[in-house]
Structures are given as structure tokens and as C-alpha cells.
Amino acid sequence: MQSKAQALASGRAADFPLASVQLLPVIPERGKIICVGINYVAHASEAGRTVGKHPVIFHRFADTL
């Protein structure tokens, strides 16, 4: 199932060069980032895994975003 954004962008060419895009962190001025993974059925299925009894908790360092 496509998201609305995928449906709108499907088959369209970018109107700007990727080299002109500056990617910024989703959360500016972050200190600690704690993530929860494989916590919903659709994502687990995409990864070829099952949803466990407990969520997978992991961290990301600010300079890896």
C-alpha cells in the first residue's frame, strides 16, 4: 500500500539536483536519542521478523543522524 507522498511522487522526476539538498537532523539540538524498533507488525514483516513480547530499544548518537 502506497502512502499519499509515494503516490504523489511516483513517476515524477526531481525538479532540483540532489547535490543541492542539505540534509539536517530531524530533531535539532538533540542530546539523547532513544529508539524503539520492530514494535509494529508492518515493520517487522518488512524486516522478515516477528513482533516479540518486548520492544527492541537502541540508541543513536547525534552525529549519526
C-alpha positions as CSV (number, residue, x, y, z in Angstrom):
1,M,0.0,0.0,0.0
2,Q,1.5,3.4,-1.0
3,S,1.5,6.4,1.2
4,K,0.0,9.6,-0.1
5,A,3.5,11.0,-0.5
6,Q,4.6,8.0,-2.5
7,A,1.5,8.2,-4.7
8,L,2.2,12.0,-5.4
9,A,5.9,11.4,-6.2
10,S,5.6,8.2,-8.2
11,G,6.9,8.5,-11.7
12,R,7.9,12.2,-11.3
13,A,11.4,13.5,-11.8
14,A,13.0,15.7,-9.2
15,D,12.9,19.4,-10.1
16,F,16.2,20.1,-8.3
17,P,19.6,18.3,-8.1
18,L,20.2,16.1,-5.1
19,A,23.6,17.7,-4.6
20,S,21.8,21.0,-3.8
21,V,19.9,19.4,-0.9
22,Q,21.3,19.8,2.6
23,L,20.0,17.1,4.9
24,L,19.5,18.2,8.5
25,P,18.7,16.2,11.7
26,V,15.0,15.5,12.2
27,I,15.4,16.6,15.8
28,P,17.6,19.7,16.1
29,E,19.8,20.2,19.2
30,R,19.2,16.7,20.4
31,G,21.0,15.4,23.4
32,K,19.9,11.8,23.8
33,I,18.1,9.7,21.2
34,I,16.4,6.5,22.3
35,C,14.8,4.4,19.6
36,V,12.2,1.6,19.7
37,G,12.4,-0.9,16.8
38,I,10.4,-3.8,15.4
39,N,7.4,-2.6,17.5
40,Y,4.7,-2.9,14.9
41,V,3.6,-5.7,12.6
42,A,4.1,-4.0,9.3
43,H,7.7,-3.0,10.1
44,A,8.5,-6.5,11.5
45,S,7.1,-8.1,8.3
46,E,9.3,-5.8,6.1
47,A,12.4,-6.9,8.1
48,G,11.4,-10.6,8.0
49,R,10.9,-10.7,11.7
50,T,8.1,-11.2,14.2
51,V,6.9,-8.8,16.9
52,G,8.3,-10.0,20.2
53,K,6.9,-9.7,23.7
54,H,9.1,-6.7,24.4
55,P,10.2,-3.8,22.1
56,V,13.8,-3.6,20.9
57,I,15.4,-0.5,22.5
58,F,18.5,1.1,21.0
59,H,20.3,4.4,20.8
60,R,21.5,6.8,18.1
61,F,24.3,9.2,18.6
62,A,23.7,12.8,17.5
63,D,26.4,12.7,14.8
64,T,24.9,9.6,13.1
65,L,21.7,11.3,12.1
